[in-house]
Amino acid sequence: MLGPVILAASRSDRMRRLISAAPVTKQVVDRFIPGETVADIVPIIEELTAKGLELTMDVVGEDITTPEQATAARDAYLTLIDHLRELELGEKVEMSVKLSMFGQALPGGHELALANVRPVVEAAAAIGTTVTLDAEDHTTLDSMFAIHEELRKDFPQTGCVIQAYLFRTEADARRLAASGSRVRLVKGAYKEPAEVAYQQKHEIDKAYVRILRILMDGEGYPMIGSHDPRLIAIAQELAHQAGRKLGEYEFQMLYGIRGDEHLRLAAEGHRMRVYTAYGTDWYGYFMRRLAEKPANLRFFLRSMVSKG
Ligand SMILES: Cc1cc2nc3c(=O)[nH]c(=O)nc-3n(C[C@H](O)[C@H](O)[C@H](O)COP(=O)(O)OP(=O)(O)OC[C@H]3O[C@@H](n4cnc5c(N)ncnc54)[C@H](O)[C@@H]3O)c2cc1C
């Protein structure tokens, strides 16, 4: 029950100011967002890849309000790619982007977001890696899928994310699986109304399994974005049933969540990619992590009380 309340509260400017200014916030934020600059993040990329993990990098930020901010977002990714070129890690480190940060919600936003994300996809391809388009709230998805399709004409490895909680997602999964796309399946992290999304955990989990079967049986490359031990076991079974070998699908988890499981899956020979967020505009990302697990919120509130 707490999750939707936190997600709703996270849209309030007052809450943003309060949380961002709290002295203890930084320590809790660091668990999920381990750096603010490229210089902070390069040693983390080196450390995780040395352990056999792969990464998808997210420069945090969303819901921007000016075209200049969208350009700055594009440039932040291009700077990251410049650093990755020197590390020569190829597809071991890819990028995840939120189109809202590239201007999608501004006037003319669809074209603006496409124009801003294309150079990032091109630069990623030039260093042998790719980009995955994150899924945001349901009102943004038609535009996201259209941009994904457009980018795939020149860069077929471009991936996208689908969310098991949305009723529309089985149909999206069929289309993407038939077209051979890279697709990350997640449960979904936004507050969505009952007209468009399952609300109960067991319904979302059942939908996740149905959609995962479609992806595993299809022509594309499934990326299982979940920390849920039951779904991870089911994914292995579905991959086996579909005749997929190791490397023909991958697991993905968030930095700071179930780190031992990252290493266990990698040690078993699975491709295991860690979604690693960094940057200064961490508020939206951080609030979704609090909403996913009430214990995170309790820990955060306790820290505020004891230190405050
Ligand atoms: C790689 C990756 C990329 C993602 N990209 C998107 C995206 O583009 N769009 C989108 O809407 N959502 C995205 N998400 C978030 C996703 O939708 C879920 O909100 C999130 O993954 C929690 O769901 P779960 O599958 O881990 O299962 P849950 O049932 O929520 O969690 C299973 C277990 O994992 C652990 N866990 C889960 N979340 C947390 C947490 N925050 N803190 C501590 N422990 C936790 C707990 O032990 C929990 O019991 C992404 C998730 C991952 C892993």
The ligand as an ORCA input file, in Angstrom:
! r2SCAN-3c Opt
* xyz 0 1
  C      17.556     -3.509    -14.794
  C      16.255     -2.871    -14.454
  C      15.769     -1.844    -15.233
  C      14.519     -1.277    -14.966
  N      13.993     -0.378    -15.840
  C      12.716      0.054    -15.648
  C      12.055      0.854    -16.611
  O      12.604      1.211    -17.656
  N      10.778      1.230    -16.366
  C      10.099      0.846    -15.227
  O       8.913      1.182    -15.067
  N      10.721      0.107    -14.290
  C      11.996     -0.299    -14.463
  N      12.598     -1.080    -13.513
  C      11.962     -1.248    -12.171
  C      10.956     -2.367    -12.158
  O       9.805     -1.997    -12.879
  C      10.558     -2.736    -10.721
  O       9.982     -1.621    -10.104
  C      11.716     -3.196     -9.858
  O      12.589     -4.004    -10.579
  C      11.177     -4.028     -8.662
  O      10.551     -5.179     -9.124
  P      11.182     -6.658     -9.020
  O      10.962     -7.330    -10.329
  O      12.581     -6.589     -8.591
  O      10.257     -7.433     -8.023
  P       9.767     -7.101     -6.546
  O       8.704     -8.105     -6.269
  O       9.446     -5.651     -6.401
  O      11.051     -7.397     -5.675
  C      11.595     -8.693     -5.512
  C      12.657     -8.605     -4.424
  O      13.746     -7.787     -4.893
  C      14.214     -6.940     -3.862
  N      13.940     -5.532     -4.223
  C      13.179     -5.089     -5.254
  N      13.198     -3.740     -5.310
  C      13.961     -3.333     -4.271
  C      14.381     -2.053     -3.803
  N      14.013     -0.912     -4.395
  N      15.194     -2.017     -2.723
  C      15.601     -3.129     -2.105
  N      15.245     -4.387     -2.509
  C      14.437     -4.480     -3.582
  C      13.478     -7.338     -2.616
  O      14.225     -8.323     -1.985
  C      12.182     -7.899     -3.161
  O      11.562     -8.773     -2.275
  C      13.806     -1.687    -13.808
  C      14.307     -2.720    -13.003
  C      15.487     -3.317    -13.334
  C      15.969     -4.448    -12.485
*
